[in-house]
Amino acid sequence: MASSLSISSSRPQPPKQWDTRAGQVQTPPVIQDKRAQETKPVPARYEAKDGFEAGKNTGADWKAFSGQQPQEPQGTTGTSKTLAPNQAAADEAIQKSYADWKDKYVTADGANGALRVQRPENNHDTVSEGIGYGMMLAAYNKDQDTFNGLWKYAQAHMNENGLMNWQLDSQGGTLGQNGATDADEDMAMALVVADKQWGGYKADAGKLINNIMEHEVEPGTNVLKPGDKFGGSNETNPSYFAPAYYKEFSKFTGDTRWDKVADSSYDILEKTLQQPGSKDTGLVPDWVDANGKPLERGPNSSYDAMRTPWRIGTDAAWNDDPRAKAYLDKVNSFWKSQGVENIGDKYALNGDPIEKNHNAVAVSMAAAGAIADPDAGYRESMWNEMQKVPGGNYFNDSLRSLALLQTGGRMPPPSGGSTSGTPGGQTVPPTDTVSQQVPANTGTGQVDAVSDTQGVENAYGLKQAIADMDKLASLHPVGSEMHGVGDAKRAEFDKNKPAIAQAALSAAQRYFPELPVQDAARLILADIAQESTFDPKLNVGPNGEVAPDKTIGLLQPRAASNLEDFRNYASGDGLKRADGSAWDPKETQDPELGKAWENVHVGAWYMSQMARLGAISVNEHYLWGRDGTAPTTVQTGLLSHFMGPGGAAKEGTSNPDAARYLSMVGGEMDFLDAGLSQRIYDTVLKPGAV
């Protein structure tokens, strides 16, 4: 809960009179896959693994990639939206900012064995807002000791509703009772991130999220209250609206009421933007009612409202919500008209400056809203200005550190949800990806987070996958061996496209985590095109029945072999359908192979096993190259797509239909380039590559 007091960076700061915790700040993680860096010794003997015979020279870590056991936790890695010129520059800025912030504001003094975030300019007091900011910073900077210390302090100062009292003096005495919703939701989100990062915080996170829902959301309207003891439709604060958080809370707890809170927040924001002044500038007041009308206690855009672009920008970075973009487009246009070097701290809603303090919090919160803007020059200017503008107090430095995390690509959603790029946006790269063959799509989060696939990496998401399906379908004339998508099937094809694209994106992340999502998804879609021409009901009876001995649906797995292996060996950890419902592989029944989600996951899982084990199953005819070069024999649809046009020429005499199809694909689609086969082989199949 922000105070408008003591914010201006021109206020002189008192000398440092406090102790900070010893220890070095941990570097925000740059993902390094040790499996990709170390060539594993060839075992003396080979055992049957995952239902298949291990290939002679395989070095694959078959359990991790099969889904039988989780990969080493990747924690918080990155998003593909960033203002930074490169990841090295972003990480340097993030690390320095966090180290400086921690040294100045985190103290054990007066914390009774815990840690707290102090405000030196306010008699070294602590506000719950600062604990929330600190927990977020510690979680995303992988600083568990600091995180635990701050959470311990919060737990020691809860009210009867299980929410932290909002203001404490330097020795822990209560100055301000009851909860402040912005602080409480930041703490809750930090706990969700911590549970993803380290594990062990699920119960605390769930309890706090539920307490916020019960006491800080107005029943019936789903309006976010600013505290547990006041507000609602008559009084709320747009800078507390954190729809990205609410979507994560919904996924984490299964309580879909949070989705309604997100919708309510956007509804109020839209109404606010229809008010005089705001409709032209995108500036929102500090306080409004549920109809978006400014309240007397905060009719201008100042130190509360300036955080709104950060809150909404997080939803743009994580989920590409079009409502977020509509708001951000408007307010970014205003900042562009002012010039980033002229951003001030207090405005009338029509854009007239009331105060002109050009400080870190004003600039960094505006910069956080630039995360989704397509203007590369504007994003770069925001990044540069955010670092050089003066800070110097708790509010400035805390929010700048958080904005650097977000705009530096190191604040991804804990669910691993949407992190698509924007025009000109940059993908967060691992260091030295070529020489070390580090997984290229680890920025989407841990591979068990597969339920949200709306734009997963570098601007390749649902829309782009559907466009690729249309291209592939255009290559299949009616009556061909590939079944054809003609006018008679067009309506059914169009109806199925979103479900197929979602399944392919999800399976690409889960079963081929070391490939860029775009490459892996396109390979799966290309195989679906050849195997079934996007017909989920191929070889499915009129009543949904399937024959165990027949290949079925999109990727043509078999119930008697492929699905049986999937039930026996594939892990269900974190595996959810596109609608968020839980899915246990062990309970999957034969008829479910006629559904897009189940069919693609079973088929892609099976392919991934073949790829990494270099194996031949008695039930299948997959043959993967094992001689250190890309395979030269097209035995299956997927492998034929690995081959590209060159492979088609070699295959032409024995399979002219496949050769014709591959030639068309190679000539008309850019994702099956001549080097793809060897590149995939080097990354996935080559002994020691994974």
C-alpha positions in Angstrom: 0.0 0.0 0.0 1.8 3.1 -1.3 2.1 6.3 0.6 2.4 9.5 -1.2 4.7 10.8 1.5 8.5 10.7 1.4 8.6 9.6 -2.2 10.3 12.3 -4.1 13.9 11.4 -4.9 14.9 14.9 -3.9 14.3 14.1 -0.2 17.7 13.7 1.5 18.4 10.2 2.9 19.5 9.5 6.5 22.9 7.8 7.1 22.8 4.1 7.2 22.2 3.0 10.8 21.2 -0.6 10.4 22.6 -4.1 9.9 22.0 -6.3 6.9 22.2 -10.0 6.5 25.6 -11.4 5.6 26.0 -13.4 2.4 26.2 -12.9 -1.2 23.3 -12.3 -3.5 22.6 -15.3 -5.8 22.8 -14.6 -9.5 19.4 -14.8 -11.3 19.6 -18.2 -13.0 20.9 -18.6 -16.5 19.7 -22.0 -17.5 22.5 -24.5 -18.1 21.5 -28.1 -18.8 24.4 -30.2 -17.5 23.2 -33.2 -19.5 24.0 -31.1 -22.6 27.5 -30.3 -21.5 28.7 -33.7 -20.4 29.0 -36.6 -22.7 27.8 -39.6 -20.7 29.8 -42.8 -20.8 28.4 -45.6 -22.8 27.1 -48.2 -20.3 28.7 -51.7 -20.4 25.4 -53.3 -21.0 22.0 -52.1 -22.1 18.7 -52.6 -20.3 15.2 -52.4 -21.5 14.0 -49.0 -20.5 10.6 -47.4 -20.7 9.2 -50.3 -22.7 12.0 -50.1 -25.3 15.4 -51.5 -25.9 18.0 -48.8 -25.3 20.0 -47.9 -28.5 23.6 -49.0 -28.6 25.1 -45.6 -28.4 22.4 -43.6 -26.7 23.5 -41.1 -24.1 20.0 -39.9 -23.4 18.7 -39.3 -19.9 15.6 -41.2 -20.8 13.7 -40.9 -17.5 13.9 -37.1 -17.4 12.7 -36.7 -21.0 10.1 -39.5 -20.8 8.2 -37.7 -18.1 8.8 -40.5 -15.6 10.8 -38.2 -13.4 11.0 -34.4 -13.4 14.0 -32.7 -14.8 16.2 -30.9 -12.4 14.0 -27.9 -11.3 14.6 -25.0 -13.5 12.8 -22.6 -11.2 12.3 -19.2 -12.6 14.1 -18.7 -15.9 12.7 -16.1 -18.1 10.1 -14.7 -20.5 10.5 -13.8 -24.1 9.5 -10.2 -23.5 12.2 -7.9 -22.5 13.3 -4.3 -22.9 17.0 -5.1 -22.4 19.4 -5.1 -25.3 20.6 -8.6 -24.4 20.3 -11.0 -21.5 23.8 -10.3 -20.2 23.0 -6.7 -19.8 19.6 -7.5 -18.2 21.2 -9.9 -15.7 23.9 -7.5 -14.7 21.3 -4.8 -14.0 19.1 -7.1 -12.1 21.9 -8.5 -9.9 23.3 -5.1 -9.0 19.9 -3.6 -8.3 18.9 -6.5 -6.0 22.3 -6.5 -4.2 22.0 -2.7 -3.5 18.4 -3.0 -2.5 19.0 -5.9 -0.1 22.0 -4.2 1.5 20.1 -1.0 2.1 16.6 -2.2 3.1 16.7 -5.7 4.4 17.5 -5.9 8.1 17.3 -8.3 11.1 17.1 -5.4 13.5 13.7 -5.3 15.3 12.6 -8.5 13.4 12.8 -10.9 16.4 14.8 -13.6 14.6 13.2 -12.9 11.2 14.0 -10.3 8.5 12.1 -7.3 7.4 12.2 -4.6 4.8 12.7 -1.2 6.4 11.9 2.3 5.2 14.8 4.4 6.5 13.1 7.6 5.5 10.1 6.7 7.7 11.8 6.1 11.0 12.9 2.7 9.8 9.4 1.3 9.9 8.1 -1.7 7.9 5.0 -1.9 5.8 3.4 -5.1 4.5 3.9 -3.7 1.0 7.6 -3.9 1.5 7.5 -7.4 2.7 5.5 -8.3 -0.4 8.0 -6.6 -2.7 10.9 -8.2 -0.8 9.5 -11.7 -1.1 8.9 -11.3 -4.8 12.5 -10.0 -5.3 14.0 -12.8 -3.2 11.9 -15.6 -4.9 12.9 -14.5 -8.4 16.5 -13.9 -7.4 16.7 -17.4 -5.9 17.5 -16.0 -2.5 15.7 -18.5 -0.2 17.2 -17.4 3.1 16.0 -13.9 2.6 12.7 -15.2 1.4 12.2 -17.3 4.5 13.2 -14.5 6.8 10.7 -12.1 5.3 7.9 -14.6 5.3 8.6 -15.5 8.9 8.2 -11.8 9.8 4.9 -11.5 7.9 3.6 -14.6 9.7 4.4 -13.1 13.1 2.3 -10.0 12.3 -1.0 -11.4 11.0 -4.4 -10.2 12.0 -7.4 -12.4 12.8 -8.1 -12.9 9.0 -4.6 -14.3 8.4 -3.4 -11.1 6.7 -0.4 -9.1 7.7 -1.0 -5.8 9.6 0.0 -3.2 7.1 2.4 -1.0 9.2 4.9 -1.9 12.0 7.4 0.3 13.8 11.1 -0.5 13.8 10.8 -2.9 16.8 7.7 -4.7 15.5 5.0 -2.7 17.2 1.7 -2.3 15.3 1.1 1.1 13.9 -1.4 0.3 11.2 -3.8 -2.6 11.7 -5.3 -4.9 9.1 -4.4 -6.0 5.6 -3.5 -4.1 2.5 -4.5 -6.1 -0.6 -1.6 -5.2 -2.8 0.9 -6.4 -0.2 -1.1 -9.6 0.5 -1.3 -10.5 -3.2 2.4 -9.9 -3.7 3.2 -12.2 -0.8 0.8 -14.8 -2.1 2.4 -14.7 -5.6 5.8 -14.9 -4.1 4.8 -18.0 -2.2 3.6 -19.6 -5.5 6.9 -18.7 -7.2 8.8 -20.1 -4.2 6.8 -23.4 -4.3 7.7 -23.7 -8.0 11.3 -22.7 -7.3 12.1 -24.8 -4.2 8.9 -26.7 -3.2 7.4 -26.8 0.3 5.3 -23.6 0.2 2.1 -24.9 -1.3 0.1 -25.0 2.0 1.1 -21.5 3.0 0.4 -20.1 -0.5 -3.0 -21.8 -0.7 -4.0 -20.5 2.7 -3.0 -16.9 2.0 -4.7 -17.0 -1.4 -7.9 -18.2 0.2 -7.7 -15.6 2.9 -7.4 -12.9 0.3 -10.4 -14.3 -1.6 -12.5 -14.5 1.6 -11.7 -11.1 3.0 -10.4 -8.8 0.2 -12.7 -9.7 -2.6 -16.2 -8.3 -2.5 -18.7 -11.2 -2.7 -21.1 -11.2 -5.6 -19.3 -8.5 -7.6 -15.7 -9.9 -7.5 -14.4 -6.4 -7.0 -11.0 -6.3 -5.4 -11.2 -4.5 -2.1 -8.1 -2.4 -1.1 -8.1 -4.1 2.3 -9.8 -6.7 4.4 -11.8 -4.1 6.5 -12.8 -1.5 3.9 -13.6 -0.8 0.3 -15.2 -2.7 -2.6 -17.5 -1.3 -5.2 -17.6 2.1 -3.4 -13.8 2.3 -3.2 -11.0 0.5 -4.9 -7.5 1.1 -6.3 -6.6 0.3 -9.9 -2.9 -0.1 -9.0 -3.8 -3.1 -6.9 -5.4 -4.9 -9.9 -3.1 -7.8 -10.7 -4.9 -10.0 -13.2 -1.8 -12.0 -14.1 -1.6 -13.1 -10.4 -5.3 -14.0 -10.3 -4.9 -16.3 -13.3 -2.0 -18.0 -11.5 -4.0 -18.2 -8.3 -6.8 -19.9 -10.3 -4.4 -22.5 -11.7 -2.6 -23.0 -8.4 -5.7 -23.5 -6.3 -8.3 -24.6 -8.8 -10.6 -21.8 -7.5 -12.0 -20.3 -10.7 -13.4 -17.4 -8.8 -10.0 -15.8 -9.4 -10.7 -15.7 -13.1 -13.8 -13.6 -12.3 -11.7 -11.2 -10.2 -9.4 -10.7 -13.2 -12.4 -10.0 -15.4 -13.8 -7.6 -12.8 -10.5 -5.7 -12.6 -10.4 -5.3 -16.3 -14.0 -4.2 -16.4 -13.3 -1.4 -13.8 -10.2 -0.4 -15.7 -12.1 -0.1 -18.9 -14.7 2.0 -17.3 -12.0 4.2 -15.8 -10.5 4.7 -19.2 -13.9 6.1 -20.4 -13.7 8.9 -17.9 -12.8 12.5 -19.0 -9.1 12.9 -19.3 -8.3 9.2 -18.9 -9.9 8.3 -22.2 -7.3 10.4 -24.0 -4.2 9.8 -21.9 -4.6 6.3 -20.4 -3.7 7.8 -17.0 -5.9 6.4 -14.2 -6.5 8.0 -10.8 -5.2 6.6 -7.6 -8.7 5.7 -6.3 -11.9 5.0 -8.1 -15.3 3.3 -7.5 -16.5 0.3 -9.4 -17.8 2.5 -12.2 -14.4 3.9 -12.8 -15.1 7.4 -11.4 -12.3 9.1 -9.6 -12.7 9.5 -5.8 -11.9 12.6 -3.8 -9.2 10.8 -1.8 -7.2 10.3 -5.0 -8.5 11.9 -8.2 -5.2 12.3 -9.9 -2.6 9.9 -11.2 0.2 9.7 -8.6 2.2 7.3 -6.5 -0.6 4.7 -6.3 -1.8 4.9 -9.9 1.7 4.9 -11.4 2.0 1.2 -10.5 -0.9 0.2 -12.8 1.2 -0.2 -16.0 3.5 -2.6 -14.0 0.6 -4.7 -12.8 -1.1 -4.8 -16.2 2.2 -5.1 -18.0 2.8 -8.3 -16.1 -0.4 -9.8 -17.7 0.7 -8.7 -21.1 4.1 -10.3 -20.5 2.7 -13.6 -19.1 -0.6 -14.0 -21.0 -0.8 -11.5 -23.9 -4.3 -10.5 -22.7 -5.7 -8.2 -25.3 -7.4 -6.1 -22.5 -3.9 -5.5 -21.1 -2.7 -4.4 -24.5 -5.6 -2.0 -25.0 -4.8 -0.2 -21.8 -1.0 -0.2 -22.3 -1.3 1.0 -25.9 -3.1 4.1 -24.7 -0.8 5.0 -21.8 2.3 4.2 -23.8 1.1 6.7 -26.4 1.0 9.3 -23.7 4.5 8.6 -22.5 5.8 8.8 -26.0 4.2 12.2 -26.4 6.0 13.4 -23.3 9.4 11.8 -23.9 10.7 9.2 -21.5 13.2 11.7 -20.1 10.3 13.9 -19.0 8.1 11.4 -17.2 6.9 12.9 -13.9 5.3 11.6 -10.8 2.0 13.3 -10.6 -0.5 14.2 -13.3 -4.0 15.4 -13.8 -6.0 12.8 -15.8 -5.9 15.0 -18.9 -2.1 14.8 -18.8 -1.3 18.2 -17.2 1.7 17.7 -14.9 1.0 18.6 -11.2 4.5 17.7 -10.0 7.6 16.9 -12.2 9.8 14.7 -10.1 11.6 12.5 -12.6 12.5 9.6 -10.4 13.0 5.9 -10.5 9.6 4.7 -9.5 7.8 6.9 -12.1 10.1 5.8 -14.9 10.3 2.1 -13.9 6.6 1.7 -13.6 6.1 3.3 -17.0 8.8 1.1 -18.4 7.1 -2.0 -17.1 4.1 -1.0 -19.2 6.3 -0.8 -22.3 7.0 -4.5 -22.2 4.5 -5.2 -24.9 5.0 -2.2 -27.1 6.2 -3.0 -30.7 8.4 0.2 -30.9 11.9 -1.1 -30.3 13.4 2.4 -29.9 10.8 3.3 -27.3 11.5 0.1 -25.3 15.3 0.7 -25.5 14.8 4.3 -24.3 12.7 3.1 -21.4 15.3 0.5 -20.4 18.2 3.0 -20.5 16.2 5.7 -18.6 15.1 3.4 -15.9 18.6 2.6 -15.0 20.1 6.1 -14.9 17.2 8.0 -13.2 17.7 8.8 -9.5 16.2 6.5 -6.9 17.4 6.7 -3.3 14.5 5.6 -1.1 12.5 2.5 -0.3 9.7 3.0 -2.8 11.9 4.1 -5.7 14.4 1.3 -5.3 12.0 -1.5 -4.5 9.8 -0.9 -7.6 12.8 -0.3 -9.8 14.2 -3.7 -8.8 10.9 -5.3 -9.5 10.6 -3.5 -12.9 14.1 -4.7 -13.9 13.1 -8.3 -13.2 10.0 -8.0 -15.3 11.5 -6.0 -18.2 14.7 -7.9 -18.0 13.0 -11.2 -18.8 13.5 -12.8 -15.4 10.0 -12.7 -14.0 8.1 -15.5 -15.7 4.8 -16.9 -14.6 5.2 -19.8 -12.1 2.8 -22.0 -14.1 5.1 -21.7 -17.2 2.2 -20.1 -19.0 2.2 -17.6 -21.8 5.4 -15.8 -22.5 5.1 -15.0 -26.2 7.2 -12.2 -27.7 6.1 -9.1 -29.5 7.3 -7.6 -32.7 10.9 -6.8 -32.0 10.8 -8.6 -28.7 13.7 -10.7 -27.7 13.9 -14.2 -26.5 15.9 -14.8 -23.3 18.7 -17.0 -24.5 20.8 -19.4 -22.5 24.5 -18.6 -22.5 26.5 -20.1 -25.4 23.7 -22.2 -26.8 25.6 -23.5 -29.8 28.7 -24.9 -28.1 26.9 -26.2 -25.0 23.6 -27.2 -26.7 21.6 -25.8 -23.9 17.8 -26.4 -24.2 16.4 -23.5 -26.2 12.9 -23.4 -24.9 13.6 -23.5 -21.2 12.3 -20.0 -20.9 8.8 -21.3 -20.9 9.2 -22.8 -17.4 9.4 -26.3 -16.1 8.2 -28.8 -18.7 5.4 -30.1 -16.5 3.6 -26.8 -16.8 1.7 -27.5 -20.0 -1.8 -26.4 -19.6 -1.5 -22.8 -20.9 -0.3 -22.5 -24.4 -1.4 -19.1 -25.6 1.8 -17.9 -27.1 4.6 -19.8 -25.5 7.8 -18.5 -27.0 9.2 -15.8 -29.2 5.8 -14.9 -30.8 5.1 -18.5 -31.7 1.9 -19.5 -30.1 -1.7 -20.5 -30.9 -2.2 -18.1 -33.7 1.0 -19.0 -35.5 0.5 -22.7 -35.0 -3.0 -22.4 -36.6 -1.5 -20.5 -39.5 1.1 -23.3 -40.0 -1.8 -25.8 -40.0 -3.5 -23.9 -42.8 -0.2 -24.0 -44.8 0.2 -27.7 -44.3 -3.4 -28.4 -45.2 -3.0 -26.5 -48.5 -0.5 -29.1 -49.5 -2.9 -32.0 -49.3 -5.2 -32.3 -52.4 -8.4 -34.3 -51.9 -7.9 -38.0 -52.7 -4.2 -38.1 -52.0 -2.6 -40.7 -49.8 -2.5 -38.0 -47.1 -6.3 -38.0 -47.0 -6.8 -34.4 -48.0 -8.4 -31.3 -46.6 -10.9 -30.2 -49.3 -14.2 -28.3 -49.2 -16.1 -31.2 -47.8 -13.8 -31.4 -44.7 -13.1 -27.7 -44.4 -15.7 -26.9 -41.7 -14.6 -29.8 -39.5 -11.0 -28.9 -40.0 -11.6 -25.3 -39.0 -13.5 -26.4 -35.9 -10.6 -28.7 -34.8 -7.7 -26.3 -35.4 -7.5 -24.6 -32.0 -7.6 -27.9 -30.1 -5.0 -29.4 -32.3 -2.7 -26.4 -32.0 -3.0 -26.3 -28.2 -2.2 -30.0 -28.0 0.8 -29.6 -30.3 2.2 -26.6 -28.4 1.8 -28.4 -25.1 3.3 -31.6 -26.3 6.2 -29.7 -27.9 7.1 -28.2 -24.5 6.7 -31.3 -22.5 8.3 -34.0 -24.6 10.9 -32.0 -26.6 12.0 -29.4 -24.0 15.5 -29.1 -25.6 14.1 -27.8 -28.9 12.7 -24.3 -29.6 8.9 -24.5 -29.2 8.4 -23.4 -32.8 10.6 -26.2 -34.2 9.1 -28.9 -32.0 5.5 -27.8 -32.6 6.0 -27.5 -36.3 7.5 -31.0 -36.5 4.5 -32.4 -34.6 2.0 -30.5 -36.8 3.8 -31.6 -40.0 3.6 -35.2 -38.9 -0.1 -34.8 -38.1 -0.6 -33.5 -41.6 1.1 -36.5 -43.1 -0.4 -39.1 -40.8 -4.0 -37.9 -40.7 -4.4 -34.5 -42.4 -5.7 -33.2 -39.1 -8.5 -35.7 -38.8 -8.9 -36.7 -35.1 -11.5 -39.3 -36.0 -9.4 -41.2 -38.5 -10.0 -44.9 -37.9 -12.4 -44.0 -35.1 -15.8 -45.7 -35.3 -19.2 -43.8 -35.5 -19.7 -44.2 -31.8 -16.2 -43.3 -30.8 -14.9 -46.9 -30.6 -11.3 -47.7 -31.5 -9.6 -50.9 -32.4 -6.5 -51.7 -30.4 -4.7 -53.0 -33.4 -5.3 -49.9 -35.6 -3.5 -46.6 -35.7 -5.8 -43.9 -34.5 -6.5 -40.2 -35.0 -4.1 -37.4 -35.5 -0.7 -38.9 -34.8 -1.9 -42.5 -35.4 -0.8 -44.1 -32.1 -2.2 -47.6 -31.3 -4.2 -48.4 -28.2 -2.6 -51.8 -27.8 1.0 -50.7 -27.9 1.5 -46.9 -27.8 -1.2 -46.1 -25.3 -0.4 -49.1 -23.2 3.2 -48.0 -22.9 2.0 -44.4 -22.1 -0.2 -45.8 -19.3 2.6 -47.8 -17.9 5.5 -45.4 -18.1 4.6 -41.8 -18.7 4.4 -39.5 -15.7 1.2 -37.5 -14.9 3.1 -34.9 -12.9 1.7 -31.5 -13.8 -0.1 -32.9 -16.9 -3.3 -31.1 -17.5 -5.6 -30.7 -20.5 -6.0 -27.4 -22.3 -9.0 -26.5 -20.2 -7.0 -27.0 -17.0 -8.6 -30.3 -16.0 -6.3 -32.9 -14.5 -5.3 -35.9 -16.6 -3.9 -39.1 -15.3 -2.1 -41.1 -18.0 -2.7 -44.3 -16.1 -6.5 -43.8 -16.4 -6.5 -43.0 -20.1 -8.9 -45.3 -22.0 -8.7 -46.4 -25.6 -11.5 -44.2 -26.9 -9.7 -41.1 -25.7 -7.3 -41.5 -28.5 -10.0 -40.1 -30.7 -9.6 -36.7 -28.9 -7.0 -34.2 -30.0 -5.3 -33.5 -26.6 -4.9 -37.2 -25.6 -3.9 -38.4 -29.1 -1.2 -35.8 -29.6 0.3 -36.3 -26.1 0.4 -40.1 -26.4 1.9 -39.9 -30.0 4.4 -37.2 -29.2 5.5 -39.0 -26.0 6.1 -42.2 -27.9 8.1 -40.3 -30.6 10.2 -38.7 -27.9 11.1 -42.1 -26.5 12.1 -43.4 -29.8 14.2 -40.3 -30.5 16.1 -40.4 -27.3 16.6 -44.1 -26.8 17.6 -44.7 -30.4 15.5 -47.7 -30.2 13.2 -50.0 -32.1 10.1 -51.3 -30.5 8.5 -54.6 -31.4 5.3 -52.7 -32.0 6.6 -49.9 -34.2 8.9 -49.3 -37.1 10.7 -46.2 -35.9 14.3 -46.3 -36.9 16.6 -43.5 -35.7 20.1 -42.8 -36.9 22.8 -44.0 -34.7 26.0 -43.6 -36.8 26.8 -39.9 -36.0 25.0 -38.5 -39.0 21.4 -37.6 -39.7 19.3 -40.6 -40.6 19.0 -41.4 -44.3 16.0 -43.7 -44.3 12.5 -42.4 -44.0 10.6 -44.9 -42.0 7.9 -42.8 -40.4 6.1 -39.5 -40.9 8.0 -37.7 -38.2 11.4 -38.9 -39.4 10.5 -38.0 -43.0 9.9 -34.4 -41.8 13.3 -34.4 -40.2 14.8 -35.2 -43.6 13.4 -32.3 -45.5 13.7 -31.9 -49.3 17.0 -33.7 -49.4 15.6 -36.8 -47.8 12.7 -36.7 -50.1 15.0 -37.1 -53.1 16.6 -40.2 -51.6 13.3 -41.6 -50.7 11.6 -41.0 -54.0 12.1 -44.4 -55.6 10.5 -46.3 -52.7 7.9 -43.8 -51.5 6.9 -41.3 -54.3 3.9 -39.9 -52.4 6.1 -39.0 -49.5 8.7 -37.5 -51.8 6.2 -35.4 -53.6 4.8 -34.1 -50.3 8.2 -33.3 -48.8 9.2 -31.5 -52.0 6.2 -29.3 -51.7 6.8 -28.6 -48.0 10.4 -27.9 -48.6 9.6 -25.5 -51.4 6.8 -23.6 -49.7 7.4 -23.6 -45.9 10.4 -22.2 -44.2 10.4 -24.4 -41.2 11.7 -27.5 -43.0 14.9 -26.0 -44.1 17.8 -28.1 -45.4 19.7 -27.9 -42.1 16.9 -28.9 -39.9 17.5 -32.6 -40.0 21.1 -32.4 -38.9 20.3 -29.7 -36.3 17.5 -31.9 -34.7 19.8 -34.9 -34.8 22.6 -33.0 -33.1 20.2 -31.8 -30.4 18.0 -34.8 -29.7 19.4 -37.9 -31.3 23.2 -37.8 -31.4 24.7 -39.9 -28.6 25.8 -37.6 -25.8 23.7 -34.6 -27.1 21.3 -34.9 -24.2 
